[in-house]
């Protein structure tokens, strides 16, 4: 079955039928493939039950054909970014989202650490409707930005942070002076931040786009990442964030446990 997809023209013919049935001449017009070749491809696809021909002489893709198209979309995205996926830990992505990689055809690979972190910060600064983050890094420069955004009741901010980051961080003198209203800020934090025992991905997703870092050799690699502002990638990373959010522990309960020690 997979052999049928090794021919690009035949694959393109099948993809052209994904949403609508078409007649022979319409397929030829849309694809620019010679009529004789169209006939040959349609015959092979029909023999494999990937398409059917109805009484109106329209060719339609079968459910099995649609399944294989979705599978090939996953292969396309995976192969386009094969070096990234081969060198990073992808088991941190739940399997249901792995099966949705085919939606991420416009995703780009960021390969420069400074540029990647600049995109990370800009997504935080430019967000207007929502902002979700998973991080193992303490970024003092973004805390003021977070406070300002929390004052805007229209924006939803949530974050997941590494438990060890909070345990190892010592609050310096004068730290609270960073904020106009530190008490209010920390109350907001208690409701909008959760703790994970171990974080092996880092991401920021907002209404402006998303960026995702994976682990490499036991540490999150900030030198390479996936970046995109297409709604497919935004929705995909939101689903990834929500999956981890359900695993997170309340910051309030975490503080109580630490105080009790």
KOLLO-85592 format. One record per residue (C-alpha): residue number from 1; residue in three letters; x, y, z. Coordinates in Angstrom, 3 decimals, m for minus. Layout:
r i->NUM; aa->ala; xx->X; yy->Y; zz->Z $
...
END
This chain:
r i->1; aa->unk; xx->0.000; yy->0.000; zz->0.000 $
r i->2; aa->unk; xx->2.766; yy->2.417; zz->0.920 $
r i->3; aa->unk; xx->4.349; yy->1.848; zz->m2.503 $
r i->4; aa->unk; xx->1.406; yy->3.715; zz->m4.064 $
r i->5; aa->unk; xx->2.600; yy->6.864; zz->m2.288 $
r i->6; aa->unk; xx->6.161; yy->6.603; zz->m3.575 $
r i->7; aa->unk; xx->5.057; yy->8.218; zz->m6.844 $
r i->8; aa->unk; xx->4.608; yy->11.962; zz->m6.283 $
r i->9; aa->unk; xx->2.059; yy->12.381; zz->m9.080 $
r i->10; aa->unk; xx->m0.097; yy->9.562; zz->m7.745 $
r i->11; aa->unk; xx->0.165; yy->10.982; zz->m4.241 $
r i->12; aa->unk; xx->m0.864; yy->14.433; zz->m5.537 $
r i->13; aa->unk; xx->m3.871; yy->12.916; zz->m7.344 $
r i->14; aa->unk; xx->m5.018; yy->11.246; zz->m4.131 $
r i->15; aa->unk; xx->m4.533; yy->14.439; zz->m2.093 $
r i->16; aa->unk; xx->m6.573; yy->16.403; zz->m4.631 $
r i->17; aa->unk; xx->m9.575; yy->14.192; zz->m3.811 $
r i->18; aa->unk; xx->m9.318; yy->14.567; zz->m0.028 $
r i->19; aa->unk; xx->m12.050; yy->17.195; zz->0.365 $
r i->20; aa->unk; xx->m14.124; yy->16.848; zz->m2.826 $
r i->21; aa->unk; xx->m14.911; yy->14.303; zz->m5.497 $
r i->22; aa->unk; xx->m13.677; yy->15.172; zz->m8.987 $
r i->23; aa->unk; xx->m14.040; yy->13.942; zz->m12.520 $
r i->24; aa->unk; xx->m11.082; yy->12.876; zz->m14.654 $
r i->25; aa->unk; xx->m10.871; yy->16.136; zz->m16.608 $
r i->26; aa->unk; xx->m11.062; yy->18.240; zz->m13.433 $
r i->27; aa->unk; xx->m8.198; yy->16.306; zz->m11.856 $
r i->28; aa->unk; xx->m6.158; yy->16.778; zz->m15.025 $
r i->29; aa->unk; xx->m6.906; yy->20.512; zz->m15.090 $
r i->30; aa->unk; xx->m6.082; yy->21.028; zz->m11.406 $
r i->31; aa->unk; xx->m2.893; yy->18.963; zz->m11.412 $
r i->32; aa->unk; xx->m1.462; yy->19.631; zz->m14.882 $
r i->33; aa->unk; xx->m0.680; yy->15.920; zz->m15.225 $
r i->34; aa->unk; xx->m1.297; yy->14.400; zz->m18.706 $
r i->35; aa->unk; xx->m4.630; yy->12.596; zz->m19.081 $
r i->36; aa->unk; xx->m3.059; yy->9.227; zz->m19.798 $
r i->37; aa->unk; xx->m1.021; yy->9.429; zz->m16.590 $
r i->38; aa->unk; xx->m4.110; yy->10.491; zz->m14.628 $
r i->39; aa->unk; xx->m5.925; yy->7.394; zz->m15.897 $
r i->40; aa->unk; xx->m3.035; yy->5.150; zz->m14.860 $
r i->41; aa->unk; xx->m2.836; yy->6.648; zz->m11.376 $
r i->42; aa->unk; xx->m6.600; yy->6.473; zz->m10.852 $
r i->43; aa->unk; xx->m6.638; yy->2.822; zz->m11.887 $
r i->44; aa->unk; xx->m3.935; yy->1.905; zz->m9.367 $
r i->45; aa->unk; xx->m5.541; yy->3.895; zz->m6.555 $
r i->46; aa->unk; xx->m8.898; yy->2.279; zz->m7.294 $
r i->47; aa->unk; xx->m7.378; yy->m1.228; zz->m7.275 $
r i->48; aa->unk; xx->m6.011; yy->m0.546; zz->m3.788 $
r i->49; aa->unk; xx->m9.416; yy->0.720; zz->m2.588 $
r i->50; aa->unk; xx->m7.963; yy->4.147; zz->m1.883 $
r i->51; aa->unk; xx->m10.550; yy->5.772; zz->m4.168 $
r i->52; aa->unk; xx->m13.947; yy->4.848; zz->m5.643 $
r i->53; aa->unk; xx->m15.808; yy->5.991; zz->m8.754 $
r i->54; aa->unk; xx->m19.509; yy->6.878; zz->m8.402 $
r i->55; aa->unk; xx->m22.342; yy->6.844; zz->m10.961 $
r i->56; aa->unk; xx->m21.570; yy->10.455; zz->m11.892 $
r i->57; aa->unk; xx->m18.051; yy->9.441; zz->m12.964 $
r i->58; aa->unk; xx->m16.584; yy->11.303; zz->m10.003 $
r i->59; aa->unk; xx->m13.641; yy->9.882; zz->m8.127 $
r i->60; aa->unk; xx->m13.819; yy->10.070; zz->m4.340 $
r i->61; aa->unk; xx->m11.283; yy->9.155; zz->m1.693 $
r i->62; aa->unk; xx->m12.203; yy->6.273; zz->0.636 $
r i->63; aa->unk; xx->m11.863; yy->6.332; zz->4.413 $
r i->64; aa->unk; xx->m8.770; yy->4.140; zz->4.110 $
r i->65; aa->unk; xx->m7.371; yy->6.659; zz->1.628 $
r i->66; aa->unk; xx->m7.951; yy->9.477; zz->4.118 $
r i->67; aa->unk; xx->m6.192; yy->7.514; zz->6.867 $
r i->68; aa->unk; xx->m3.144; yy->7.011; zz->4.659 $
r i->69; aa->unk; xx->m3.099; yy->10.687; zz->3.674 $
r i->70; aa->unk; xx->m2.991; yy->11.623; zz->7.365 $
r i->71; aa->unk; xx->m0.204; yy->9.109; zz->7.931 $
r i->72; aa->unk; xx->1.800; yy->10.538; zz->5.053 $
r i->73; aa->unk; xx->1.339; yy->14.052; zz->6.463 $
r i->74; aa->unk; xx->3.012; yy->12.830; zz->9.675 $
r i->75; aa->unk; xx->5.864; yy->11.345; zz->7.632 $
r i->76; aa->unk; xx->6.296; yy->14.611; zz->5.703 $
r i->77; aa->unk; xx->6.620; yy->16.763; zz->8.829 $
r i->78; aa->unk; xx->8.806; yy->14.166; zz->10.565 $
r i->79; aa->unk; xx->11.189; yy->13.847; zz->7.631 $
r i->80; aa->unk; xx->11.338; yy->17.617; zz->7.141 $
r i->81; aa->unk; xx->12.595; yy->17.900; zz->10.745 $
r i->82; aa->unk; xx->14.217; yy->14.471; zz->11.065 $
r i->83; aa->unk; xx->17.521; yy->15.731; zz->12.491 $
r i->84; aa->unk; xx->15.693; yy->17.592; zz->15.273 $
r i->85; aa->unk; xx->13.422; yy->14.676; zz->16.158 $
r i->86; aa->unk; xx->16.265; yy->12.140; zz->15.978 $
r i->87; aa->unk; xx->18.529; yy->14.120; zz->18.288 $
r i->88; aa->unk; xx->15.917; yy->15.130; zz->20.893 $
r i->89; aa->unk; xx->13.693; yy->13.323; zz->23.360 $
r i->90; aa->unk; xx->10.240; yy->13.072; zz->21.788 $
r i->91; aa->unk; xx->8.699; yy->10.812; zz->24.438 $
r i->92; aa->unk; xx->7.929; yy->14.007; zz->26.367 $
r i->93; aa->unk; xx->5.211; yy->14.579; zz->23.737 $
r i->94; aa->unk; xx->2.110; yy->12.411; zz->24.329 $
r i->95; aa->unk; xx->1.391; yy->9.893; zz->21.582 $
r i->96; aa->unk; xx->m1.916; yy->11.479; zz->20.565 $
r i->97; aa->unk; xx->m0.031; yy->14.683; zz->19.700 $
r i->98; aa->unk; xx->2.673; yy->12.747; zz->17.851 $
r i->99; aa->unk; xx->m0.126; yy->11.466; zz->15.632 $
r i->100; aa->unk; xx->m1.116; yy->15.084; zz->14.941 $
r i->101; aa->unk; xx->2.303; yy->16.157; zz->13.632 $
r i->102; aa->unk; xx->0.878; yy->16.097; zz->10.117 $
r i->103; aa->unk; xx->m0.973; yy->19.334; zz->10.897 $
r i->104; aa->unk; xx->2.290; yy->21.207; zz->11.488 $
r i->105; aa->unk; xx->3.427; yy->21.579; zz->7.877 $
r i->106; aa->unk; xx->4.389; yy->25.250; zz->8.255 $
r i->107; aa->unk; xx->6.495; yy->24.789; zz->11.416 $
r i->108; aa->unk; xx->10.058; yy->26.135; zz->11.237 $
r i->109; aa->unk; xx->13.242; yy->25.013; zz->12.958 $
r i->110; aa->unk; xx->15.111; yy->27.614; zz->15.010 $
r i->111; aa->unk; xx->18.832; yy->26.868; zz->15.255 $
r i->112; aa->unk; xx->20.345; yy->29.903; zz->17.009 $
r i->113; aa->unk; xx->20.122; yy->30.110; zz->20.787 $
r i->114; aa->unk; xx->20.038; yy->33.919; zz->21.080 $
r i->115; aa->unk; xx->17.406; yy->34.263; zz->18.359 $
r i->116; aa->unk; xx->15.352; yy->31.476; zz->19.921 $
r i->117; aa->unk; xx->15.357; yy->33.183; zz->23.320 $
r i->118; aa->unk; xx->14.471; yy->36.508; zz->21.704 $
r i->119; aa->unk; xx->11.426; yy->34.871; zz->20.093 $
r i->120; aa->unk; xx->10.602; yy->33.331; zz->23.503 $
r i->121; aa->unk; xx->10.658; yy->36.764; zz->25.171 $
r i->122; aa->unk; xx->8.767; yy->38.502; zz->22.340 $
r i->123; aa->unk; xx->5.948; yy->35.977; zz->22.554 $
r i->124; aa->unk; xx->5.631; yy->36.861; zz->26.244 $
r i->125; aa->unk; xx->5.798; yy->40.612; zz->25.674 $
r i->126; aa->unk; xx->3.451; yy->40.739; zz->22.672 $
r i->127; aa->unk; xx->0.738; yy->38.397; zz->23.928 $
r i->128; aa->unk; xx->m2.686; yy->40.020; zz->24.244 $
r i->129; aa->unk; xx->m5.301; yy->37.296; zz->24.790 $
r i->130; aa->unk; xx->m3.516; yy->34.432; zz->26.544 $
r i->131; aa->unk; xx->m0.049; yy->33.277; zz->27.546 $
r i->132; aa->unk; xx->0.924; yy->29.767; zz->28.637 $
r i->133; aa->unk; xx->4.467; yy->28.712; zz->29.482 $
r i->134; aa->unk; xx->6.443; yy->25.695; zz->30.646 $
r i->135; aa->unk; xx->9.968; yy->26.487; zz->31.778 $
r i->136; aa->unk; xx->12.926; yy->25.307; zz->33.813 $
r i->137; aa->unk; xx->14.523; yy->28.755; zz->33.631 $
r i->138; aa->unk; xx->14.192; yy->31.751; zz->35.957 $
r i->139; aa->unk; xx->13.877; yy->34.869; zz->33.806 $
r i->140; aa->unk; xx->13.906; yy->37.984; zz->35.966 $
r i->141; aa->unk; xx->13.464; yy->40.262; zz->32.946 $
r i->142; aa->unk; xx->10.015; yy->38.798; zz->32.229 $
r i->143; aa->unk; xx->8.545; yy->39.072; zz->35.727 $
r i->144; aa->unk; xx->7.711; yy->42.774; zz->35.352 $
r i->145; aa->unk; xx->6.055; yy->41.989; zz->32.036 $
r i->146; aa->unk; xx->4.030; yy->39.240; zz->33.704 $
r i->147; aa->unk; xx->2.839; yy->41.616; zz->36.429 $
r i->148; aa->unk; xx->1.665; yy->44.178; zz->33.885 $
r i->149; aa->unk; xx->m0.219; yy->41.543; zz->31.930 $
r i->150; aa->unk; xx->m1.871; yy->40.100; zz->35.033 $
r i->151; aa->unk; xx->m3.445; yy->43.492; zz->35.624 $
r i->152; aa->unk; xx->m5.265; yy->43.105; zz->32.319 $
r i->153; aa->unk; xx->m8.149; yy->40.879; zz->33.268 $
r i->154; aa->unk; xx->m8.698; yy->40.092; zz->29.587 $
r i->155; aa->unk; xx->m5.458; yy->38.096; zz->29.329 $
r i->156; aa->unk; xx->m5.162; yy->34.569; zz->30.713 $
r i->157; aa->unk; xx->m1.688; yy->33.705; zz->32.026 $
r i->158; aa->unk; xx->m0.653; yy->30.280; zz->33.270 $
r i->159; aa->unk; xx->2.754; yy->28.703; zz->33.823 $
r i->160; aa->unk; xx->4.331; yy->25.402; zz->34.809 $
r i->161; aa->unk; xx->7.733; yy->25.556; zz->36.491 $
r i->162; aa->unk; xx->10.282; yy->23.016; zz->37.650 $
r i->163; aa->unk; xx->10.113; yy->22.173; zz->41.375 $
r i->164; aa->unk; xx->13.907; yy->22.229; zz->41.672 $
r i->165; aa->unk; xx->13.988; yy->25.753; zz->40.254 $
r i->166; aa->unk; xx->11.914; yy->27.058; zz->43.166 $
r i->167; aa->unk; xx->13.811; yy->25.009; zz->45.739 $
r i->168; aa->unk; xx->17.194; yy->26.299; zz->44.622 $
r i->169; aa->unk; xx->16.219; yy->29.925; zz->44.109 $
r i->170; aa->unk; xx->17.082; yy->32.361; zz->46.898 $
r i->171; aa->unk; xx->15.110; yy->35.604; zz->46.825 $
r i->172; aa->unk; xx->17.602; yy->38.509; zz->46.853 $
r i->173; aa->unk; xx->17.218; yy->41.635; zz->48.948 $
r i->174; aa->unk; xx->14.941; yy->44.199; zz->47.359 $
r i->175; aa->unk; xx->13.422; yy->41.636; zz->44.985 $
r i->176; aa->unk; xx->9.862; yy->42.666; zz->45.865 $
r i->177; aa->unk; xx->10.661; yy->46.235; zz->44.743 $
r i->178; aa->unk; xx->10.544; yy->44.966; zz->41.179 $
r i->179; aa->unk; xx->6.751; yy->45.042; zz->41.422 $
r i->180; aa->unk; xx->4.290; yy->47.847; zz->41.918 $
r i->181; aa->unk; xx->2.064; yy->45.600; zz->44.024 $
r i->182; aa->unk; xx->4.077; yy->42.512; zz->45.050 $
r i->183; aa->unk; xx->1.365; yy->41.116; zz->47.350 $
r i->184; aa->unk; xx->m1.245; yy->41.169; zz->44.612 $
r i->185; aa->unk; xx->1.251; yy->39.757; zz->42.118 $
r i->186; aa->unk; xx->2.072; yy->36.778; zz->44.328 $
r i->187; aa->unk; xx->m1.609; yy->36.095; zz->44.998 $
r i->188; aa->unk; xx->m2.120; yy->35.899; zz->41.235 $
r i->189; aa->unk; xx->0.890; yy->33.617; zz->40.956 $
r i->190; aa->unk; xx->m0.585; yy->31.183; zz->43.469 $
r i->191; aa->unk; xx->m3.602; yy->30.655; zz->41.208 $
r i->192; aa->unk; xx->m1.851; yy->30.639; zz->37.861 $
r i->193; aa->unk; xx->1.345; yy->28.669; zz->38.455 $
r i->194; aa->unk; xx->1.717; yy->24.938; zz->38.948 $
r i->195; aa->unk; xx->4.748; yy->22.830; zz->39.777 $
r i->196; aa->unk; xx->6.124; yy->19.790; zz->37.982 $
r i->197; aa->unk; xx->8.582; yy->17.379; zz->39.578 $
r i->198; aa->unk; xx->10.568; yy->17.233; zz->36.375 $
r i->199; aa->unk; xx->10.334; yy->19.391; zz->33.280 $
r i->200; aa->unk; xx->11.831; yy->18.002; zz->30.090 $
r i->201; aa->unk; xx->10.265; yy->20.440; zz->27.628 $
r i->202; aa->unk; xx->10.015; yy->24.206; zz->27.487 $
r i->203; aa->unk; xx->7.409; yy->26.179; zz->25.582 $
r i->204; aa->unk; xx->5.613; yy->29.470; zz->25.265 $
r i->205; aa->unk; xx->2.310; yy->29.688; zz->23.442 $
r i->206; aa->unk; xx->0.212; yy->32.808; zz->23.013 $
r i->207; aa->unk; xx->m2.241; yy->34.284; zz->20.554 $
r i->208; aa->unk; xx->0.817; yy->35.507; zz->18.606 $
r i->209; aa->unk; xx->2.504; yy->32.127; zz->18.075 $
r i->210; aa->unk; xx->4.378; yy->29.362; zz->19.838 $
r i->211; aa->unk; xx->7.869; yy->28.004; zz->20.430 $
r i->212; aa->unk; xx->8.828; yy->24.532; zz->21.675 $
r i->213; aa->unk; xx->12.134; yy->23.208; zz->23.038 $
r i->214; aa->unk; xx->12.815; yy->19.526; zz->23.735 $
r i->215; aa->unk; xx->15.407; yy->17.781; zz->25.882 $
r i->216; aa->unk; xx->18.735; yy->16.538; zz->24.570 $
r i->217; aa->unk; xx->21.171; yy->14.466; zz->26.638 $
r i->218; aa->unk; xx->19.090; yy->14.986; zz->29.774 $
r i->219; aa->unk; xx->18.740; yy->18.788; zz->29.517 $
r i->220; aa->unk; xx->16.409; yy->21.110; zz->27.646 $
r i->221; aa->unk; xx->18.196; yy->22.244; zz->24.506 $
r i->222; aa->unk; xx->17.648; yy->25.956; zz->23.828 $
r i->223; aa->unk; xx->19.824; yy->25.936; zz->20.708 $
r i->224; aa->unk; xx->17.116; yy->24.261; zz->18.602 $
r i->225; aa->unk; xx->13.353; yy->24.598; zz->18.645 $
r i->226; aa->unk; xx->10.144; yy->24.459; zz->16.631 $
r i->227; aa->unk; xx->8.551; yy->27.853; zz->15.890 $
r i->228; aa->unk; xx->5.352; yy->28.879; zz->14.146 $
r i->229; aa->unk; xx->2.522; yy->31.409; zz->14.359 $
r i->230; aa->unk; xx->0.042; yy->29.296; zz->12.374 $
r i->231; aa->unk; xx->m3.134; yy->28.426; zz->14.288 $
r i->232; aa->unk; xx->m2.440; yy->24.690; zz->13.859 $
r i->233; aa->unk; xx->0.815; yy->24.934; zz->15.824 $
r i->234; aa->unk; xx->m0.743; yy->27.290; zz->18.380 $
r i->235; aa->unk; xx->m3.602; yy->24.841; zz->19.010 $
r i->236; aa->unk; xx->m1.202; yy->21.872; zz->19.081 $
r i->237; aa->unk; xx->1.043; yy->23.508; zz->21.699 $
r i->238; aa->unk; xx->m1.996; yy->24.579; zz->23.761 $
r i->239; aa->unk; xx->m3.061; yy->20.925; zz->23.867 $
r i->240; aa->unk; xx->0.491; yy->19.971; zz->24.886 $
r i->241; aa->unk; xx->0.459; yy->22.590; zz->27.658 $
r i->242; aa->unk; xx->m2.951; yy->21.415; zz->28.921 $
r i->243; aa->unk; xx->m1.671; yy->17.820; zz->29.073 $
r i->244; aa->unk; xx->1.146; yy->18.909; zz->31.400 $
r i->245; aa->unk; xx->m1.085; yy->21.370; zz->33.304 $
r i->246; aa->unk; xx->m3.232; yy->18.457; zz->34.489 $
r i->247; aa->unk; xx->m0.083; yy->16.831; zz->35.898 $
r i->248; aa->unk; xx->0.996; yy->19.980; zz->37.723 $
r i->249; aa->unk; xx->0.694; yy->20.588; zz->41.474 $
r i->250; aa->unk; xx->m0.677; yy->23.814; zz->42.941 $
r i->251; aa->unk; xx->1.988; yy->26.362; zz->43.893 $
r i->252; aa->unk; xx->0.058; yy->27.005; zz->47.107 $
r i->253; aa->unk; xx->0.269; yy->23.374; zz->48.244 $
r i->254; aa->unk; xx->3.927; yy->23.222; zz->47.215 $
r i->255; aa->unk; xx->4.784; yy->26.239; zz->49.416 $
r i->256; aa->unk; xx->2.945; yy->24.688; zz->52.360 $
r i->257; aa->unk; xx->4.962; yy->21.472; zz->52.030 $
r i->258; aa->unk; xx->8.243; yy->23.376; zz->51.808 $
r i->259; aa->unk; xx->7.405; yy->25.453; zz->54.893 $
r i->260; aa->unk; xx->6.562; yy->22.296; zz->56.835 $
r i->261; aa->unk; xx->10.028; yy->20.785; zz->56.211 $
END
